[in-house]
Amino acid sequence: MRARAMAITLVAMAVVTTSADAAGTNLLANGSFEGSGSGSLSGWKGQNSSLSLTTGDGGGFAAKVTRTSTGSSYAIVASAKPVKSTTAGTTYTADGRYNAPAGKTLCLKLKETGSASSSKDSCATGTGDWATFPELRYAALATGDALTFTVRQTKPVAGDAFTVDNLSVAADAGVLTPPGALHASASSSTEIDLSWTASSGAPTGYDVFRDGGASPVATAPGSATTYSDTGLDPGSTHTYTVTAFTSTQESAPSNEATATTPATDTSVSIAAAGDIACNPADPNYNGGAGQNGFCQQGATADLIAQGSYDRVLALGDEQYDCGSLAAFNTSYDASWGRFVGKTLPVPGNHEAKATSDVGETGCSKNQTGYFTYFANHGVGIAAGVNGNGYYSVDLGSWHLIAINSNCTAIGGCAAGSPQETWLRGDLAAHPNQCTVAFWHEAAWSTTGTSHGVTAMRPIWADLANAGVELVLAGHFHHYERFADLNASGQPATSGAGTREIIVGTGGENQGAFGNASPIPGSQVRTSGYGALAVTLATGGYTWRYLQVGGATADSGSDTCH
């Protein structure tokens, strides 16, 4: 681990940083008594004392507290409670500067009131010059209580007075916990991808260490929980740890994670999205360029063209409104048609509409426009088994399964249906391969009246029971990533279920999540147009959700089961 140090430079006049300042935001109002710059006692009151402004520590203003009545003590008190609702176990730090006559005892005090009652003092003896109070650290006993703040002098006599400045109360940022569940997987012969769970304590960033080195090989931002270590030798084994850091501390290291790059690179890359091309009669089609935030199929095609992908997965609803051949030839072909030679498509419900809502002709519940377009462009695999649009193919070391979610048009998707029977046979024939399945109507979603399409759940159950790694879908016009789910769509232990990612962001229009509460297992949800980039490597995969405009809205990695 590298050492971290913090330096304070003193220039022209003494500047003192208290430990409470370093802990976090000052919760006291006007603790410096500067107000708007002309001095102020706002936020403060005397107890058996009067308050006045005087010259502060190093200049500016301070509060002079003068005894005005008899009693065992006199004090300056924060008028408002600096903490109105505590969090049990959270440590609050109080600090400040004081100037008291020699031999006089001053005490900072934090007092908890509410369901619990407790207090703590930090006392110091005056020297006749400015000094810093010993740090006061108080751990709240209960949640929802309040804290009061006082500076008092004990055993006063007539004429006593003291001065305070730069008073502070802050919630302790806490000790950084080590990043958790560090996982390493090789995504190619020269790259290992890392993922971890975030450290508590709001880290500034993460340091990545390789093979026990004393210095990090990389630093990731505090918002990151993934890192890709590139430029490695084929066939090499590496062990990693990760630490979290702020400007003042660094955590203990995470668990160790080890991965070996394959001797030869068998990884392949795919781009995927569904819900793609507007109908040319759409008022926002605008010659294919789109407008008013709609019809962005050209923008998502340009995004994919910026990468280098072995295959492009078109996740259904390639062409609105009813997938006629004429619309395919005009809109889809002018955008995503540039990838047709490497496209693996599946049909969506709009390709199976018998009538159009916008007057489109050539509609067919038999998905005729879809099948004809891809056949005319040499994508014979799109016809699928017995012309029903479901098929499978090997890509690199992975097995890809294309499912037709237009269940009514192909004899159903229930157990025992032709497609489900074929699927079980296909899974049995490829038991040891990493597998990704893809179709249009997602089985699980935060949006939708049934939180997904129930007709697809028998297919989902077959895939989850077989240990399939990943399912990609569309239909819901947003991006949503799930954790591993079991056959019933409930969260499973990592590595023991199937992950679903919805990418209905191909360009036609955008959906919203509204006030819907995320369903169990939903990890990431976002709107906006984009495409999912997935690298399928030996033994694992990585993903990045790329948005139009250049942002990477989600990323991660996982291993095969």
C-alpha positions in Angstrom: 0.0 0.0 0.0 1.2 3.5 -0.7 1.5 6.0 2.1 -0.7 9.1 1.9 0.1 12.3 3.7 -1.7 15.7 4.1 0.2 18.9 4.4 -1.1 22.3 5.5 1.0 25.3 4.3 1.0 28.4 6.4 1.3 31.6 4.3 1.4 35.2 5.6 -0.8 34.4 8.6 -1.4 31.4 10.7 -4.2 29.1 9.4 -5.4 26.4 11.8 -7.4 23.4 10.5 -9.3 21.7 13.3 -10.0 18.0 13.3 -13.7 18.6 13.1 -13.2 20.6 10.0 -11.4 17.6 8.4 -14.2 15.3 9.4 -16.9 16.9 7.3 -19.3 19.8 6.8 -19.5 22.2 9.8 -23.0 21.7 11.3 -22.8 24.9 13.4 -24.3 28.1 12.0 -21.7 30.9 11.9 -19.0 29.1 13.9 -16.4 31.5 12.6 -18.5 34.6 13.7 -17.7 36.3 10.4 -21.3 36.5 9.2 -21.2 38.2 5.7 -17.7 39.5 6.5 -18.4 42.3 8.9 -18.8 40.1 12.0 -21.9 38.5 13.5 -23.1 36.8 16.6 -26.1 35.3 14.7 -26.8 31.7 15.8 -25.4 32.2 19.3 -26.7 33.2 22.8 -25.2 33.7 26.2 -25.9 31.7 29.3 -25.2 33.7 32.5 -23.2 35.9 30.1 -23.2 38.6 27.5 -21.7 38.2 24.0 -19.7 40.7 21.9 -17.5 40.7 18.8 -13.8 41.0 19.2 -10.7 40.3 17.1 -10.6 36.7 16.0 -7.8 34.1 15.9 -5.4 35.3 13.2 -7.7 38.2 12.3 -11.4 38.6 11.5 -13.9 38.2 14.3 -14.4 36.1 17.3 -17.0 36.0 20.2 -16.1 37.4 23.6 -18.1 35.8 26.4 -18.3 37.9 29.6 -19.8 36.6 32.9 -22.9 38.6 33.9 -24.3 36.7 36.9 -23.4 34.4 39.7 -23.5 30.7 39.2 -21.2 27.7 38.9 -20.6 28.4 35.2 -21.3 30.7 32.3 -21.3 29.8 28.6 -21.9 30.5 25.0 -24.6 28.2 23.5 -25.6 27.5 19.8 -29.1 28.9 19.5 -30.1 26.1 17.1 -29.3 22.4 17.7 -26.4 21.6 15.3 -27.8 18.0 14.9 -31.5 17.7 14.8 -31.7 14.0 14.1 -28.8 11.7 15.1 -27.9 8.4 13.6 -27.1 5.7 16.2 -23.5 4.8 16.3 -22.4 7.9 14.2 -19.5 9.8 15.8 -19.9 13.6 15.9 -16.7 15.6 16.4 -16.6 19.0 18.1 -13.6 21.4 18.0 -12.6 25.0 18.0 -10.1 27.7 19.2 -10.2 29.5 22.5 -8.4 32.3 24.4 -8.8 32.3 28.1 -6.8 33.8 31.0 -4.1 31.5 32.5 -5.5 28.9 34.9 -9.2 29.2 33.7 -10.9 26.0 32.6 -13.1 25.9 29.5 -15.1 22.9 28.3 -16.7 22.0 25.0 -19.9 20.0 25.5 -22.1 17.9 23.2 -25.4 16.8 24.8 -27.8 14.2 23.3 -31.5 14.7 24.1 -34.5 12.6 23.0 -34.9 8.9 23.5 -31.5 8.8 25.0 -29.8 11.3 27.4 -26.1 11.6 27.6 -23.3 14.2 27.2 -19.5 14.5 26.8 -17.1 17.3 27.6 -13.6 18.2 26.3 -11.8 20.6 28.7 -8.7 22.7 28.5 -6.9 25.2 30.7 -6.3 28.8 29.5 -2.8 30.2 28.9 -3.7 33.7 27.9 -3.2 33.0 24.2 -5.0 31.2 21.5 -5.1 27.4 21.7 -7.1 24.5 20.2 -9.6 22.5 22.3 -8.8 18.8 22.7 -10.9 16.9 20.2 -14.3 15.9 21.4 -15.7 12.8 19.8 -19.3 11.7 20.8 -21.0 8.6 19.5 -24.8 9.0 19.3 -26.7 6.4 21.3 -30.0 6.6 19.4 -31.4 7.6 16.0 -33.6 10.6 15.8 -32.2 12.4 18.9 -30.8 16.0 18.9 -27.4 17.3 19.9 -26.8 20.7 21.6 -23.4 22.5 21.7 -22.0 24.6 24.5 -18.7 26.2 25.5 -18.6 27.0 29.2 -16.1 28.1 31.9 -16.3 26.4 35.2 -15.7 28.0 38.7 -15.8 31.6 37.4 -15.3 34.7 39.5 -16.5 38.2 38.9 -15.0 39.8 35.8 -14.1 36.6 34.0 -14.3 36.4 30.3 -13.1 34.2 27.4 -13.0 34.3 23.6 -13.8 31.6 21.1 -13.5 31.2 17.3 -13.7 28.7 14.5 -16.1 26.4 16.5 -17.2 23.3 14.6 -19.4 20.2 14.9 -19.2 17.6 12.2 -20.5 14.1 11.5 -17.5 11.8 11.3 -16.9 10.5 7.8 -16.0 7.2 9.5 -13.3 4.7 8.9 -13.1 3.5 5.3 -14.0 -0.2 5.1 -12.1 -2.3 2.6 -13.8 -2.8 -0.8 -15.6 -6.1 -0.7 -16.2 -9.2 -2.9 -13.3 -8.5 -5.3 -13.7 -10.7 -8.4 -11.3 -11.1 -11.3 -12.0 -12.7 -14.7 -10.0 -12.8 -17.9 -12.0 -11.2 -20.8 -9.2 -11.8 -23.4 -5.7 -13.0 -23.6 -4.4 -9.6 -22.6 -7.1 -8.3 -20.2 -8.4 -9.1 -16.8 -11.5 -7.4 -15.5 -12.1 -6.6 -11.8 -15.3 -5.8 -9.9 -15.9 -5.1 -6.2 -18.5 -3.8 -3.9 -18.1 -0.2 -2.7 -16.4 0.9 0.5 -18.4 2.8 3.1 -17.2 6.3 4.1 -17.5 8.1 0.7 -14.1 7.2 -0.7 -12.3 9.6 -3.1 -11.1 6.7 -5.2 -9.7 3.2 -5.3 -6.2 1.9 -5.7 -5.6 -1.3 -7.7 -2.6 -3.4 -6.8 -1.3 -6.3 -8.9 0.8 -9.3 -7.7 1.7 -7.8 -4.3 3.3 -4.6 -5.6 3.9 -1.8 -3.3 2.5 0.8 -5.7 -0.9 0.7 -7.4 -1.1 -0.2 -11.1 -4.1 2.0 -11.4 -6.4 4.4 -9.6 -10.2 4.4 -10.2 -12.6 7.1 -9.1 -14.7 6.8 -6.0 -17.9 6.1 -8.0 -16.3 3.1 -9.7 -16.6 -0.6 -8.8 -14.9 -2.0 -11.8 -11.5 -1.8 -13.5 -10.0 -3.4 -16.7 -6.3 -4.3 -16.4 -5.1 -4.4 -20.0 -1.8 -5.0 -21.8 -1.1 -8.3 -20.0 0.7 -11.3 -21.4 -1.3 -14.2 -22.8 -1.3 -17.2 -20.5 -0.3 -15.1 -17.4 -1.7 -15.4 -13.9 -2.2 -12.3 -11.8 -3.5 -11.6 -8.2 -5.2 -8.4 -7.2 -6.2 -6.4 -4.2 -8.0 -3.0 -4.1 -8.0 -0.3 -1.4 -10.3 2.7 -0.9 -8.9 6.1 -0.1 -9.7 9.7 0.8 -7.4 12.7 1.2 -6.7 11.6 4.8 -6.8 7.8 4.9 -6.6 4.5 3.0 -8.5 1.4 3.8 -7.2 -2.1 4.5 -6.9 -4.1 1.3 -9.8 -6.1 -0.1 -9.7 -9.9 -0.5 -7.3 -11.2 -3.1 -8.7 -12.3 -6.5 -6.8 -14.2 -9.1 -7.3 -14.8 -12.8 -5.4 -16.3 -15.7 -5.5 -14.9 -19.2 -5.9 -17.5 -21.9 -3.0 -18.4 -24.0 -4.9 -17.4 -27.2 -7.6 -14.8 -27.5 -11.0 -16.4 -28.3 -13.0 -13.4 -27.1 -15.7 -11.9 -29.4 -17.7 -8.7 -29.0 -21.3 -8.0 -29.6 -23.5 -4.9 -29.6 -27.2 -5.2 -28.8 -30.4 -3.1 -28.6 -34.0 -3.4 -29.5 -37.0 -1.1 -30.3 -35.1 0.6 -33.1 -36.5 2.2 -36.3 -39.4 4.7 -36.6 -41.9 4.3 -39.3 -41.2 6.7 -42.2 -44.7 8.2 -41.7 -43.9 9.1 -38.1 -44.1 12.9 -37.7 -40.6 12.8 -36.0 -39.0 10.7 -38.7 -37.4 13.8 -40.3 -35.8 11.9 -43.2 -34.3 9.4 -40.8 -32.5 12.0 -38.7 -35.2 12.1 -36.0 -36.4 15.2 -34.0 -38.0 16.2 -30.7 -36.2 13.3 -29.0 -37.7 10.6 -31.1 -36.6 8.4 -34.0 -32.9 8.2 -33.0 -32.2 4.9 -34.9 -29.5 6.8 -36.9 -27.8 8.0 -33.8 -27.7 4.5 -32.2 -26.4 3.1 -35.5 -23.6 5.7 -35.5 -22.8 4.7 -31.9 -22.4 1.1 -32.8 -20.3 2.0 -35.9 -17.8 3.7 -33.6 -16.9 0.2 -32.2 -15.6 -3.0 -33.7 -18.1 -5.8 -33.1 -18.2 -9.3 -34.4 -22.0 -9.5 -34.2 -24.9 -7.1 -33.8 -27.9 -8.4 -31.9 -31.2 -6.8 -33.0 -33.5 -7.5 -30.0 -36.8 -7.2 -31.8 -39.2 -4.3 -32.9 -36.5 -3.6 -35.4 -39.1 -1.7 -37.5 -42.2 0.2 -36.5 -45.2 0.3 -36.8 -45.9 -3.2 -38.1 -42.6 -4.2 -39.7 -43.7 -4.1 -43.3 -41.1 -4.8 -45.9 -41.4 -1.3 -47.3 -40.7 0.3 -43.9 -37.8 -2.1 -43.3 -36.3 -1.1 -46.7 -36.7 2.6 -46.0 -36.0 3.2 -42.3 -34.2 0.2 -40.7 -32.1 -0.4 -43.8 -30.9 3.3 -43.8 -29.7 3.0 -40.2 -29.0 -0.4 -38.8 -29.0 -1.9 -42.3 -25.3 -1.1 -42.5 -24.7 -4.0 -40.0 -27.0 -6.5 -41.7 -24.1 -8.8 -42.8 -23.3 -9.5 -39.1 -26.7 -9.1 -37.5 -28.3 -11.8 -35.5 -32.0 -10.7 -35.2 -35.1 -11.8 -33.4 -38.6 -10.5 -34.2 -40.6 -8.3 -31.8 -44.3 -7.8 -31.3 -44.4 -4.9 -33.9 -43.2 -7.3 -36.6 -46.2 -9.5 -35.8 -48.9 -6.8 -35.9 -51.7 -7.5 -38.3 -52.8 -3.9 -38.6 -51.0 -0.6 -38.2 -51.9 2.4 -36.0 -50.5 4.9 -38.4 -51.8 3.6 -41.7 -48.8 1.4 -42.6 -49.7 -1.2 -45.2 -48.1 -4.6 -45.7 -48.6 -5.7 -42.1 -48.7 -9.5 -41.3 -49.2 -11.4 -38.1 -46.8 -14.0 -39.7 -43.9 -11.5 -39.4 -43.6 -11.5 -43.2 -41.8 -8.2 -43.6 -39.2 -9.2 -41.0 -38.4 -12.6 -42.5 -38.4 -11.3 -46.1 -36.0 -8.4 -45.3 -33.4 -10.5 -43.7 -33.7 -13.3 -46.3 -33.2 -10.7 -49.0 -30.0 -9.6 -47.3 -28.5 -13.0 -46.9 -29.3 -13.5 -43.2 -30.7 -17.0 -43.7 -30.3 -17.9 -40.0 -33.1 -15.4 -39.1 -35.7 -17.9 -40.5 -34.9 -20.2 -37.7 -36.1 -23.7 -37.0 -39.0 -24.6 -39.3 -39.3 -21.0 -40.3 -40.3 -19.9 -36.8 -37.5 -17.5 -36.1 -35.7 -19.3 -33.2 -32.2 -20.7 -33.7 -28.9 -21.0 -32.0 -25.3 -20.4 -33.1 -21.8 -20.7 -31.6 -19.7 -17.5 -31.4 -16.1 -17.8 -30.1 -16.3 -20.1 -27.0 -20.0 -19.1 -26.4 -23.3 -20.5 -27.4 -26.0 -18.0 -28.5 -29.7 -18.8 -28.4 -32.2 -16.6 -30.3 -35.8 -16.9 -29.1 -39.0 -15.8 -30.8 -41.2 -14.1 -28.2 -44.2 -13.8 -30.5 -45.6 -16.9 -28.9 -49.1 -16.9 -30.5 -47.6 -16.9 -34.0 -45.4 -19.9 -33.4 -47.5 -22.3 -31.4 -46.9 -20.9 -27.9 -44.0 -20.6 -25.4 -45.4 -22.7 -22.6 -43.8 -26.0 -21.5 -44.3 -28.6 -24.2 -44.7 -26.0 -27.0 -42.5 -26.6 -30.1 -40.1 -23.8 -29.2 -39.8 -24.7 -25.6 -39.2 -28.4 -26.5 -36.5 -27.4 -29.0 -34.9 -25.1 -26.4 -34.6 -27.9 -23.8 -32.9 -30.1 -26.4 -30.5 -27.3 -27.5 -29.5 -26.7 -23.9 -28.9 -30.4 -23.3 -26.7 -30.5 -26.4 -24.5 -27.6 -25.1 -24.1 -28.3 -21.4 -20.6 -27.0 -20.9 -20.6 -23.8 -22.9 -21.1 -20.3 -21.6 -24.5 -19.2 -23.0 -26.4 -16.0 -23.8 -30.0 -16.1 -24.9 -31.8 -13.2 -26.5 -35.3 -12.2 -27.5 -37.7 -9.2 -27.5 -40.3 -9.3 -24.7 -38.4 -9.3 -21.4 -39.6 -11.8 -18.8 -38.9 -9.4 -15.9 -39.0 -5.6 -15.7 -39.7 -2.9 -13.1 -42.2 -1.4 -15.5 -45.2 -3.1 -17.0 -48.4 -4.3 -15.3 -47.0 -7.7 -14.7 -43.4 -6.6 -14.1 -42.4 -8.3 -17.4 -44.1 -10.6 -19.9 -45.5 -13.7 -18.2 -45.6 -15.7 -21.4 -41.8 -15.8 -21.5 -41.4 -17.2 -18.0 -41.4 -20.9 -19.0 -38.6 -20.1 -21.4 -36.8 -18.2 -18.7 -37.2 -21.1 -16.2 -35.6 -23.5 -18.7 -32.6 -21.2 -19.1 -32.1 -20.5 -15.4 -32.4 -24.2 -14.5 -29.8 -24.9 -17.2 -27.4 -22.4 -15.7 -27.4 -20.0 -18.7 -25.3 -16.9 -17.8 -27.1 -14.0 -19.6 -30.4 -13.0 -21.2 -30.7 -9.9 -23.3 -34.2 -8.4 -24.2 -36.0 -5.3 -25.2 -39.7 -4.3 -25.4 -39.5 -1.9 -22.5 -38.0 1.3 -23.8 -35.3 1.8 -21.2 -32.1 0.1 -19.8 -32.4 -2.2 -16.8 -29.8 -4.6 -15.5 -30.6 -7.4 -13.0 -28.5 -9.5 -10.7 -28.6 -13.2 -11.0 -32.2 -14.4 -10.8 -33.5 -17.9 -10.2 -36.1 -19.8 -12.3 -38.9 -17.8 -10.5 -37.3 -14.5 -11.2 -36.1 -13.9 -7.7 -32.6 -12.9 -6.7 -30.2 -15.8 -6.5 -26.7 -16.2 -5.1 -24.2 -14.6 -7.4 -23.1 -17.3 -9.9 -26.2 -19.4 -9.2 -28.7 -17.7 -11.5 -29.2 -16.0 -14.8 -28.7 -12.3 -15.3 -31.2 -10.3 -17.5 -30.4 -7.0 -19.2 -33.1 -5.0 -20.9 -31.8 -2.8 -23.8 -35.0 -1.4 -25.4 -33.0 1.8 -26.3 -32.4 1.4 -30.0 -34.0 4.7 -31.1 -37.8 4.6 -31.6 -38.7 6.4 -28.4 -37.8 6.5 -24.7 -39.7 4.9 -21.8 -39.7 6.1 -18.2 -39.7 4.4 -14.9 -41.9 7.0 -13.2 -42.5 6.2 -9.6 -42.3 2.5 -10.0 -40.4 0.8 -7.2 -37.6 -1.5 -8.5 -38.5 -5.1 -8.4 -36.3 -7.6 -6.5 -33.0 -8.1 -8.3 -33.1 -4.8 -10.3 -29.6 -3.2 -10.0 -29.4 -0.4 -12.6 -32.2 1.5 -14.4 -31.7 4.4 -16.8 -33.4 6.0 -19.8 -31.8 7.4 -22.9 -30.8 5.9 -26.3 -27.9 3.6 -26.6 -26.5 0.1 -27.1 -25.1 -2.6 -24.9 -21.5 -3.7 -25.8 -20.6 -7.2 -24.5 -17.3 -9.0 -24.7 -17.8 -12.8 -24.6 -14.5 -14.3 -23.4 -13.3 -17.7 -22.3 -14.9 -18.3 -18.9 -16.6 -14.9 -18.5 -18.0 -11.7 -20.0 -17.9 -8.0 -19.6 -20.5 -5.4 -20.5 -20.8 -1.6 -21.0 -24.0 0.3 -21.7 -23.0 3.0 -24.1 -25.3 6.0 -24.6 -25.7 8.3 -27.5 -23.6 11.3 -26.6 -20.6 9.3 -25.4 -21.5 8.4 -21.8 -20.9 4.9 -20.3 -24.0 4.5 -18.1 -23.2 1.0 -16.8 -20.4 -1.5 -16.9 -19.3 -4.7 -15.2 -18.1 -8.3 -15.6 -19.0 -11.8 -14.5 -17.8 -15.3 -14.9 -19.5 -18.3 -16.5 -21.2 -20.8 -14.1 
